[in-house]
Amino acid sequence: MTEHSRIPVPAKDARQSKSLFERAEGMFGESNFSAAPVPRKLAEPVNRPVARTAAAPAPEAAPATAPVGPPSDLAPQAPLAAAPVASPASVATAPVAAAPNQLPRIDFSDAVHHVDRDQLEYHGLLNPDGPVTTLLEEFRIVKRKLLQTARASQDPLARRILVSSPLPNEGKTFCAINLALAMAAERDGEVVLVDADVAKPSILSLLGLPKGPGLMDALANPAIAVEDCVIATDIPGLFVLPAGNQTNADSEYLASARTPQVLARLTQGAPERLVIFDSPPALAASPAADLANHVGQALVVVRADKTGQSALEDALTLLSTCRDIKLLLNDASFSPSGRRFGDYYGYGG
């Protein structure tokens, strides 16, 4: 073992009486420590706004001449503040405020197409000309949550809503159409319902609208403007964008750099306009996950007593690039509170 008794120990009082710097000075033998010199005048800051100071009045300057004309022709003006005189260096480094980029509003075709109300009732969808029903009240609650998020968010993507489901036959198209019909009833908004289920498009047939070019055509062909493919309906505030012609590269087109540009044109210059995408089931086709990158809200439809937990978890994982995902329970026959909105208005069922 090491003999500790032979190790010299400095005096206790001496160590406690000296500071850390004093002990370092004694150890390294440096006795001329001094602070670095500080210049009296510091260099001017770079890339900062020039301080505004009042300019000294020029001696014996001639007074400005007022414009000739009757006083009624001149609008009242606020007094002008003296502008600072900047040196060439400060002019080069001073930041210049860029003018806001206000894009012009994009409107759709004036040709109005009739929505078949009989088709809506046949398929159990909302009839905008019909009475208040339980179904309408349910979707009023659903739309209110989505509208609240879209209006409160500063992110323009919040105005794009993806409607999907884990598996087929869970009612996602039924919910997408009814949600669009309910939102179109808002007094101060417009809705574009996009049939993004390219493999099995059905919105045009359910609404009784004519076929035509759509989303995939605008993505595949830069010469086609997406706004020219939008169909205006006779339901105030409701527009429909067809799926378009199917290709073998639908997922690749949706994942291309052109997709954000095409989708942005659907709401350009129209902050009151929302876009609802009826996408394929998340576990059945890849476009749902591709579209999740371009929306701010996602509504996942799950069917009561049918959708499994593992399927739902897998679907949520695929759609996780969307930061706001909500669940909608479809075809539920039991309500814990026992409420039935339609009965209050006299229209149960």
N, C-alpha and C positions, 0 to 999 in steps of 0.2 A: 504493500500500500504506500501511497505518497505520504511523506511526512509533512503534514500541514503546519506543524509548529515552526518549521524553518522558513516559511514564506513570510517576507516582511509585510506588515500591515501598516499603512499610513495612520498617523495620529487621527483620532476621531474628531477632535476639536478642529483640527486644520481642515479636514474635508468638509465639515459642516459650515465652516466660516467662509469658504470660497464658493463662488457660483460656478455653473457649468462652463461659461466662457472663460472664467479665470483659470480653471483647471485645464481647459484646452490650450490656453496661452502658455501655461507652464509646461505642458507636455510637448507641444510642437515648437516652442521657442519663438513664437511670433509675438512681437510686442508693439507693432505699429499698425494695428487695425484701424481703419478710418472709413467713413462713409464715402460712397462715390459722389463726385461733384454733380450738382444739379444745375442745369442752365437756367438763367434768369428768364429767358423767353423760349417757350416751348413751340414746337412745330405746329402749323395749322392742321387740324384734323382733315382726313381725306374721305371723300364720298359721304359727306354730311351736308345737310342744308345750310346755306349761308345765313348767318344771323341777320335778321332784319333790323336795320337802324335807320332813324329818320335822317334823310338827306338834308344837308345844310342849304338854306336858300341862296341862290346865286345873287350876287350883288348887282343892283341896277338892272334887273331883268325886266323886259317889257311884259306887261300884263297880257294874259291870254285873251283873245278876242272871242266873244260869245257868238254863236251862229246867228245869222240874220234870219228873221222870220217872226211871226206872231207867237206870243207865249203859248197859245193853245196848241200849237203844232209840236211842242216839245214835251216829252214825258218827263215826270220828275226823276231826277237822278241823284244817287247818293254821292257824297263827296269822295273824290279819288284820294287814296292814300299814296304817300310818297314812296316810290320804288327805290330799293337800294341799288347802289352802283357796285357791281361785282367785277372782280379782276378776271382776266382771261382764264386763269387756272381754276377759279371757283366756278366759272360758267361751265367748264368742261366736266367738272366733278359733280355739280349739283344735279340731283335726280329730277327727271322730267315726268310729271304725272301723265299717264296715258289716258286718252279718252275712252270711256266705256264702249265696248263693242256691242252695239245693239243690232241684233240681226232682225231683218224684216219678218213680219208675220207670214206664215204659210197657211193659206186656206185651201180647202178642198173643192171638188167639183160642185157646181150648182145643180147638176142633174140629180133630182131626187127620185129614189126608188121606193116603192111601196113594200112595207113589211106585212106579210100575210098574218093577220091576227088569228085566223082560224088555225093556222099551223102552230101558232104559239099555244093556243088552248089545247089543241090535240096532243101536244107533247108535254103538257103540264107546266108550261113556262108562264111568266108574268105577262099579263095583257095590259099595256099602258093605258088603254081606254076602258079597262074594266074596274070593278069596285075594289075596295081595300080587302085583302085576304090575309090569312095567316102567313102565307108564303111571302107576301109583300112586306109584312111587318118584320118577318125574320131577316129578310135581306136589307131592310132599312137599318137594322141594328148592325149587321155585318158591314155595310158601306160606311156607316158613321165612324167606325173605328179606323177604317182605311183612309177616309177623307181627312180625319183629324191628323193622322200621321203625315199625309201628303201636304197639308196646309201648314203644319207647324215646322216641318223640316226645311232646312236651307239647301238640302241636297236635291237637285232636280230629278235624280233617279227615283225619288220617293213617289213621283207621279206615274211611275211605271209599276204595274202590279202583275205578277205572274201567278196564274191559277193552274195548279197541277195536282197530281195524286200519286200515291205510290204505285198502284196497279190499275189496269183497265177496269171499266164498269164500276167506278166508285162515284160517278156523278160530277166530274170536274167540268165538263162542257156545260152541263145543266146549270151549275153554279156560276160559271163564267158569263153565260148569257144573261141569267137573272141579275147578276151583280151589275152588268153593263146597263141593263134596262132600268134598274133602280137608281144608278148614278146619273143616267141621262135625265131623270126627273128633277135633278137639282136645278134651281133657278139660275144659277150663275156659273155653269160649267158645261163642258163637252166631254164626250167619251169616245175613244177609238177602240173598238173591239177587234183584236187581231187573231185570226185563225192561224196559230202557229203549230197546229198539229198537222204537219204536211203529209204524213203518211196516211192519216184518216181524217181529212177535213170534213166537217159536217155543219158548220155554222151557216153557210149560205143556204143549204137545203132546209135547215130548221127555220130560218127566217123568211124563206121564199124569195131570196135575192138572186140576181143573175150571176153566172160565172164570169170570171175575168182574170186578168193578171193580178199578181199579189206580191206578198213579201219576198218570196224566193226569187221571183223574176227581177225585182229591184236589187236584190243582193247579187244576183248572177250577172246582170247586165247593167253597167254604169250608165247606159243611155236611157234607162227607164227611171223616171222620178217616182219615188214611192208615193208622193201625194197624189199623183195621177191615178194610182191604183185604188185609192180609198173611195168607198161607195157611200154617198150621202143617203140617209133614209128619211122617210116621212115622220119618224119619231124625233121630235125636237131634241137636239143635242147628241144624237146617236149616229156614229159613223162606223163602218165595217171595212177592215182590210182583209181581203181573201188570202188564203195560204199561197196561191200561185201554183206553178207547175213543179211537180216533184222531180228531183234529180238524185243521182247516186252520191252526191256530195253535199247534202243538206247541212249536216253537222259542220263540215268544213267552211261552208259559206257563213254560217252563224258565228263561227269562231274567227272569221277574217277581220282584218283591220277596217273593212268597209262597213261592218255592221253598226258600230256606234254612230257613224255619220248618217246612215239611213234612218236609224231609230230617232236620232235627234231631230230630224225634219218633221216628225209626226207632232212634235210639241213646240217647234221653233216659233218664237214670238207669241205664243199662246199659253201663258202661265196657268190659265183656268182649265186647260185640257189635260185629261188623264188617258193613259193607255193600259188596256187590259189584254194580256196574252193568254190565250187558251193553248197550253202546251201539251205535248204527249205525256203519258205517265212517266214519272222519273225513273222507274225501274224497268220500263219497257223500251225506251228510246233515249238517245243521248241529247237531243235538242233541248230538253228541259234543263239539264245542267248547263248547257251552253247559254241559254237565255238568262239563267240565274246571275250571270256575270253582268248583265245589262239592266237589271231592275233594282229598285230600292225596297220593294215589298214582295213577299211571296205568300200566297194563300194555298195551303196544302189541304186538299179535301180527303177526309177519311170516312169510310162508311161504317156506320154503327153495326157491331156484331159481325163484321166481315174483315176489315183491315187488321192484320196482325201487328203486334208490337215490333217484331224484328223488321218487317217490311217498312213500317213507318220510320224506324231508326235509320235504315239504309237510305231511304228517300231523303230524309233530313240531312244526312251526310253529303249526298250528291248535290243538294241545293244550298249547302252551307256558305257558298260565296255570296249569297244574299244575306245582308246583315239583319234583316227584320223578317222573320218567318212566323206566320200565324197559322193555327189549325182551325179547320171548319168541320164539325161533325155533321155528316149528312145522313138522312134517312133514319133519324132517331125518333122512336115512337114513345119515349118516356121522358118526361120533364120533371126534375126533382121539385120544382116550385109549383107544378101543376098549371102553369100559365098557358093560355091559348088566346093569342092576340085577335084572331079572326072572330071569336065569339063576342068580343066587346063591340064590334061593329055589326054583328049580326050575320057574319059570313064565316061560319066555322068550316074546318076542313082544309 
